[in-house]
Amino acid sequence: MESNNYLNLRLEQFLDAITNKKNIYELKLDNGDIFQGILSDFEKWFSKADAETRKKLLPLLNNKKEYKVDFELSTIEIINYLEKVTSNFDPIKTRVVLTDIEAYYHMDFRERIEKQSFAEYHKNNWEIPIKKLNLPEFSEKANNMPDIDKMLKKTHMFSQISIIQTINLLREKLKENRVIETENLKETNKTNSGNSENDLSDIFAKGGYELFLYLNENYVRDNKFRTTKYSNIFRVIENRFIIGTHDQYKDFILEKYGVKLSKILNNEYKESYKFKTKIKPHLLKLMEIFENEN
């Protein structure tokens, strides 16, 4: 293969390459035990089995091939690929690619390595670490969850490096564009200072507009339901970063993004289990990242 063929990979192939994706096979034994692993794991296990077991199980490996993308990409090659696929980090294309990569990270990669981690823990009879939650409305059992992050540090210490670097690079490029956009907005506001209706950022406290732009770019899980997305962002930042009214915020979203908010989701939704345990922690984590970067 030519050394630059990696530039022609489809995005999914690129992601499979930087996360070293391989097929996971599963075998249920007569005694009820379940064996999971990549092809080399099975070959190693079969090599230690007795002759009768090998005779019975080896045919299962016939014609099985290990899936892999034949590239081990360096950091500079990752940058070259992203530069090409985003047309030199065009903001719109960069945002689309980042959204696709984050979806792959959560829905493919994380699910894959978490399953592998559990299998590794069971295979070695390791005690699974527990993370205690503090949700008084739920049972003690529901408040004791496997500490996935701690497990992954033990079983997949370096597996996430390349894809996290990729995500961070794209976020940094969007941040650079966001700074330019903010400066352009300030110039526009100076030009239109005689007409307050043209100042899109006057509903935000200091730093609030920049934070809003960051959350808008990086809170992607509700991109298909943008009314929900902008309501959730409002509920998380309103106390510290919004000085305008609900109606002013709705006018801002309509003018800037063409999304009509009939209402901002009420406090009952805000305190729902989904918001409390998934959406709000995710948004607060993004806010923490933003504040650390700025």
N, C-alpha and C positions, 0 to 999 in steps of 0.2 A: 504493500500500500504506500502511496505517496504520503509524505509527512504532514501535508496540509489537508488531508482528506477529512480530518476532524471538523474542519470548518463547514463541511457539507452535511453534518449530522442533523437529523430532525431534533427538535428540542427534547422530546422524550428520550431519544437515544443519548443525547448529551447528558441528561440527568441520570440515566441508567449508568453511564460511564463514570461520572464523578461520585456516584454512591455505590459503585461496585455491585450492581444488582445481579443476582443469580436466581435461578429457579429453586423454589423450596418444594421438596417432595415430602409426602406423608405416607407412612406405612403402619397399618394396624395389625399387630401380631395376634396369634391365636390366644394368648393369655390376656388380651385386652389392652396391653401396653401400646402406646402410639409413639412411633419414631419419626422425628422430623429432621430434615437437614438438606443441604445441597448435595449434589451428586457425589462429590468427593467424600462427604461424610458417610454416605451409604457404602461406598467402595471400601472405606477404611473399616467400617463396622462389619461388613460381610467377610473381609479378609481374616477377621478374628473369630468368626462363627465356625461351628463344627461343619463337617462335610455334608451332612444331611440338610442342614439349614441353608448352606450355600447353594446346594443343588436345587432346593425349592425356591429360593428367593432371587438368585442371580439372574434368571430369565427376565425378571422385572426391570432390569437395567438395560436390556437389549434395546438398541436404537434410541436410547436416551442421550441427549446432548446437553451439555451445560450452556445455558444462555449467558452471553457476555458481549459487551461492546468492546472491540479490540483497540481501545485507547486508554492509556493512563495519562491523564492530562495534567500538565504543570499549571501553576498559577498564571503564568503569562499566556499559556494556551487557552485557559478559561477566559481571560480578559479578551483575547483576540476573538474568541467565538462570540462572546456577548456583544462585542463591538460590531461584529458583522450582523448578528441576528436582530440587533436593535437599530441598525443603520446609524452607527456612531452615536449611540445612546440618545436617539430622538426621544423626547419625553413621553409621547403617547405610546410608542412601541416599547419603551423601557417599562412603562407602567403595566402594559399588557403582559409582557414577558415575566415581570415580577409576580403578577397575579397568578400566572400559570405555574411558576416555580413554587410559590408558596402553597398552592393547592396540591402539587405533587408532594411537597415536603410533609404536609399534614395527612393526606389521604393515601399516599403510597409508601413513602420512605419511612415515616415514623411508625406507621402500622406494621411495616415489614420488620424493622429492627426491634420493635417492642415484642413481637411474636418470637423472634429469634432469641431475645434476651430471656423471656420466660422459659423457652425450651432449654437454654443453656443452664439456667438456674435449676430446673427440674432434673436435667441430666446429671448434674454434679451434686444434687441434694443440698444446694445452698439455701439458707434461710432468706426468704423474700423480705426486704426491708419495708416497713410500714410508715406511711405518712399520715399523721393525725390531723383531721380537719376540725374546725370549730363551728359547726352548724348545729345549734341546740335543737332545731326543729326536726332533726333526723336522728335515727337510731345510732347506737355506738358502733354497730357494724358498718353502717353507711359512712361514718366519720373516720373509719380506718381503711385507707386505700393503699395499694401497693405504691411505693415510691419509685416510679418509673425512671425519673432522672438519675437517682442513685444507682439503680440497676444498670442503666445504660453506661454510666461512668465505669462500671466494672467490666461490662461485656462488649461495649462499642465505644471505647474511649476516643478513638480517632475517626470513626466512621462519618461523623457529621461535619468534619472540618471544611471540606470542599464546598458542600452545598450551603453551609452557613456563610462562608466567604463570598459565594456567588450572590446570595440574598443581600448581604451587607453592601457589596459593591453597587448593586442596582439601587439600593436605598440611598447610598451616598450620592449617586448620580442624580437621583430625583431631588435630593436635598439641595444640591448645587443649583438645579433648575428652579427649585422653590425659592431660593434666595434671590435669584434673578427676577422671578415673578413678583416677589414682595417689593423689591426695589422699583420695578416698573409700576406697581400699583401705587407706591408712595408718590412717584412722579405724576401719575395720573391724578391722584388726589390733590396734589399741589395745584395742578392746572385747573381742576374743577373745585377749588376751595370755596368759591362763592356759592356752590350748590351742594348742600350736605347730602342730598339724595344720591349723588354720584360717588360718595365715599363708602365703599362696600365694607370697609373694615371698622367703621365707627361703633359697631355693636360689640366689639371685642375689647377686653382690657389689654394692658400691655403684654405683649407676647402671645396673646390669645389667637390672633389671626394666623401667625406662623405655626402654632400648635395645631390649629384646625386643619391647615393645609397638610401637615404631616400625617394626622390621623386619617384624613380623607384618602391619602395615597397608600397608607399601610394597613388600615382596617378594611380588609378586602372580603371577609367572609360573608358580608351582607351586600356585596356589590349588585347582586341581582334584585335586591329589595331595597332600593335606595331611600325610600321613605323611612323604613326601619333604621337604616344605616345612619341617616342624618339625625333622627330622633335619639338614637343611642349615643351618638357623639355629643349632642346637646346636653343630655342628662348627666354625662360624666364631667363635662367641662363648665357647666353653667355657673356653679358657685364661685369658682376662682377666675374664670376667664371671659365670661359674657356679662356685659353691662346693659345690653339691650333687652327688650321684651321678647316674649314668645313670638308675637306678630312680626317684629322686626327681623328676628332670625328666620322666620318662614319667608319673609320677603327677600331676604338675602339669598337663601337657598334657591328660590324660584328665579331670581334675576341671574345668579351666577351659574347655576347648574340645570335650570329648567325643570326642577322637580317641585311639584306642588305638595306641600305638607298640609293635609286637611286639619291635622292636629299633631301635637307632639305627644308621644306615648306617655301615659300618665304614670303616677308613682306606683300604682298597683302592678303595672308591668315591670317597672324598674326593680321592684322587690321580688320578682318571680325567681324561681329556682334557676332557670336558664340564664337570666341576666346576672344573678348574683354569683353563680359558680363558673360561668363560661365567658359571657360577653364583657361584664364589667372588669374582671381580672385581666382579660386580654387588653382592653383599652387602657387600663391603669398601667400595665406593663409597657405599652407603647408610649404613654406619657412619660414614664420613667426614663425610657431610652432617649426620647426627645430632649428631656431636661438635662440628661447627662451629656448629650452631644452639644448642647447649647449653653 
